[in-house]
Amino acid sequence: MRTSTSVRIDEETKAIASEVLKQYGMSLSEGINLFCKQVAMTYSIPFELKVPSKRMEKALKELSKRKGKSFDSPEALKADLES
């Protein structure tokens, strides 16, 4: 027996996910079903979840505020990363 459910996601995510799944010959509904079946079969999330590091959180905040550093060359970026 099948049941219906409702999932709330933002429009952009839905559009991108739908397009990717379409390339695999699946609808969004079939993709969500596949995800749920994997969770049920493995009793786990079927992909690795990562908690952002403090450095990553800081970088993400800077990006959202458009206050991140910019560099004139890959070498300058590398030097900053290594400092």
C-alpha positions in Angstrom: 0.0 0.0 0.0 1.3 3.5 -0.8 0.7 6.7 1.1 1.0 10.3 0.3 3.2 12.8 2.1 4.1 16.5 1.6 7.7 17.8 1.6 8.6 21.5 1.9 11.7 22.6 0.0 12.7 25.8 -1.6 11.9 26.3 -5.3 15.5 26.4 -6.5 16.4 23.2 -4.7 13.3 21.5 -6.1 14.1 22.6 -9.7 17.8 21.5 -9.5 16.9 18.2 -7.9 14.2 17.5 -10.4 16.5 18.2 -13.3 19.3 16.0 -11.9 16.9 13.1 -11.2 15.4 13.6 -14.7 18.8 12.8 -16.1 18.7 9.5 -14.2 15.2 8.8 -15.6 13.5 9.5 -12.3 10.9 12.0 -11.1 11.3 14.0 -7.9 8.8 11.6 -6.2 10.8 8.6 -7.3 14.0 10.2 -6.0 12.5 10.9 -2.6 11.2 7.3 -2.5 14.7 6.0 -3.3 16.1 8.1 -0.5 13.5 6.9 2.0 14.0 3.2 0.9 17.7 3.6 1.6 17.1 5.0 5.0 14.7 2.2 5.8 17.1 -0.5 4.5 20.2 0.8 6.2 18.7 2.5 9.3 21.0 5.4 8.4 21.4 8.5 6.1 22.7 7.2 2.8 25.4 9.8 2.5 28.0 11.3 4.7 26.9 14.3 6.9 29.6 16.7 7.8 29.6 19.4 10.5 31.4 22.5 9.2 34.6 23.4 11.0 34.9 26.7 12.8 37.0 28.0 9.9 34.4 26.9 7.4 31.6 28.5 9.4 33.5 31.8 9.5 34.1 31.6 5.7 30.4 30.9 5.0 29.4 33.9 7.2 31.9 36.1 5.3 30.5 34.9 2.0 26.9 35.5 3.0 27.9 39.1 4.0 30.1 39.5 0.9 33.0 40.3 3.1 35.3 37.4 2.0 38.9 38.0 1.0 39.8 38.3 -2.7 43.1 37.5 -4.3 44.9 38.6 -7.5 46.4 35.2 -8.2 46.3 31.5 -7.2 49.7 32.0 -5.5 48.3 34.8 -3.3 45.4 32.6 -2.3 47.8 29.7 -1.5 50.0 31.9 0.6 47.0 33.1 2.6 45.8 29.5 3.1 49.2 28.5 4.3 49.5 31.4 6.8 
